[in-house]
Amino acid sequence: MDHDESPVLDALGEYHDRGYADFAPPGHKQGLGADDAVRRVLGAEVFRSDVLATGGLDDRRSSKRVLERAQELMADAVGAQHAFFSTCGSSLSVKSAMMAVAAPGETMLIGRDAHKSVIAGLALTGIQPVWVRPRWDRELHLAHPPSPDAYDEAFAAHPEAVGALVTSPSPYGTCSDLKTIAEICHRHHKPLLVDEAWGAHLPFHDDLPTWAMDADADVCVVSVHKMGAGFEQGSVFHLQGDLIDPIRLKQSADLLSTTSPNVLLYAAMDGWRRQMVRDGQDLLGSALRLARVAREAIDELPGLRVIEKQLVAKEASHDLDRLQIMIDTLDAGISGYQASDWLREERAVNVGLSDHRRILAQLTFADDKHRVDRLVSALGDLTRTSLPAPTSVVLPEPRDLELEQVMLPRAAFFATQTTVPIKESIGRIAAEQVTPYPPGIPAILPGERISAGVIDYLRSGKAATMVIPDAADPSLKTLRVVAA
């Protein structure tokens, strides 16, 4: 296929050249009706390219197959059989993939390190999860992805499971052994679904972790905006093999997707694919070299420690995306929350993830030496700053955080609920999910029995400025539980 072609961008250019007069949405009419202040901040070109996909970018019959050709090129670029664009983010794409595999009441093996979007999918579909537990790292106080053996054991205990869902890379950049997990799934004639939201760039450089399609996964979902060059909410499903019906997948996505997709998102994904096919090897190679320089420079700063080798080991993660730089702040006597806030407020530097003892700096091919120097300089200033002693976060034993699932998430979400003081929620069945964000992995799910350990963790985390955006009571003074 001709990867110099960019069907969406080409069609958008033709739309501009013809100077269409639209008597159809969007109502701003290429920005003519937009407020001057809005146009000044957003730019006139944003409005000029905000057109209908059908009846604007293409005709009412989609006879030029603009979107279809762009998707075919994307699939060819990454070695998948099918690709489907989504403008509703990978949160929706994951739900659609789940619906394409399992019916209400059917069982699916799911890593308990799944993003909250997976939990939303369970509440929507009524799928019965069988949780596959991550491996807890007592030294680093983080969870590594579940092992292949854990999935093998789960299939042995639950042969009725219709498939498995794995999250890889994690928000920390750590990766599962997808190749082995895919072999286990296929030995049982079951599909492997991969939430690869953080891995859109993986197919385009050999020194990055194994791409899910190369590992023989059946479907994977990527967020082009996370590590690529797309707009927020740009997502792609990739599909191969015969274990998942492409029509069923497309229909599942159609049930959840908007009927008014944003062409800007399509255009950015289309253009990024062309860019990666042309220059991805060089661009990502430069980014990986820059990341190596950044790691070495940051690791020399007093009190800061770059975590790398400890993440990839027999009882840890299978691989690591080294564009994600994990920085431990424990020896500096500050929390990751404090570090993140100080960098933003004092040096106008944002990091992608923070927790009780670390921050994560994400590099992409868009970064250069000047930007890395700015990050290293800001971190150096941080180490010379006197900050109050951080509020400690209670970190219970892993077993105290591994809650028992006693109701289907869907049943608990739709059950009659009551709100109780948080201390009185211990032993009750949760009716809501409670998710420290980022990374967005729920600590409590609907249908789980709440433990004292998880309450101590969340309350102490809240006191330490942990962000928990989805709790019904953001102060965590109360929780919603299933009525007795």
Secondary structure, 3 states (H helix, E strand, C coil): CCCCCCHHHHHHHHHHHHCCCCCCCCCCCCCCCCCHHHHHHHCHHHHHCCCCCECCCECCCCCCCHHHHHHHHHHHHHCCCEEEEECCHHHHHHHHHHHHHCCCCCEEEEECCCCHHHHHHHHHHCCEEEEECCEEECCCCEEECCCHHHHHHHHHHCCCCCCEEEECCCCCCEECCHHHHHHHHHHCCCCEEEECHHHCCHHHCCCCCCCCCCCCCCEEEEEHHHHCCCCCCCEEEEECCCCCCHHHHHHHHHHHCCCCCCHHHHHHHHHHHHHHHHHHHHHHHHHHHHHHHHHHHHHCCCCCEEECHHHECCCCECEECCCEEEEECHHHCCCHHHHHHHHHHHHCCCCCEECCCEEEEECCCCCCHHHHHHHHHHHHHHHCCCCCCCCCCCCCCHHHHCCCECCCHHHHHHCCEEEEEHHHHCCCEECCCECCCCCCCCCECCCEECCHHHHHHHHHHHHCCCCCCCCCCCCCCEEEEECC
